[in-house]
Amino acid sequence: VMALQRTHSLLLLLLTLLGLQLVQPSYGQDRMYQRFLRQHVDPQETGGNDNYCNLMMQRRKMTLHRCKSFNTFIHEDIWSIRSICSTENIQCKNGKMNCHEGVVKVTDCKETGSSRTSNCKYRAKASIRRVVVACEGDPEVPVHFDR
């Protein structure tokens, strides 16, 4: 009876782990999802000014080796952003058909001409606009900001 209970427990554990594996993004997708979150998601803030961009671009490590020329921060909670992945598939800039669009509150940070790698400077533009993100996985999560 003990051996049967142990087998039953192990089988239950195995099925649970398999179930978790089905809903977890793969390691590569998870890394890309985490990178997407770091580079593009800031739900707490409204953003909007140049100081915000200068600080966030540095804080989120987009000014380490060179100044990233353009970046968009989305000011929505992660579930709203993830829900974009459930909209109709559209074509990405690279030709793949795994992009989706939604309208969100953003701050676009554009590098100014006076930037130096040690001191990147940005111009901010806050708006509510259409964005396009690439999604992957099952369940689908955003892994790339397309436009």
Secondary structure, DSSP 8 states (H G I E B T S, - for coil): -HHHHHHHHHHHHHHHHHHHHHHS--HHHHHHHHHHHHHHB-TT----SHHHHHHHHHHTTSSSSS--SEEEEE-S-HHHHHHGGGS--B--TTS-S-EEEEEEEEEEEEE-TT-BTTB--EEEEEEEEEEEEEEETTTTEEEEE--
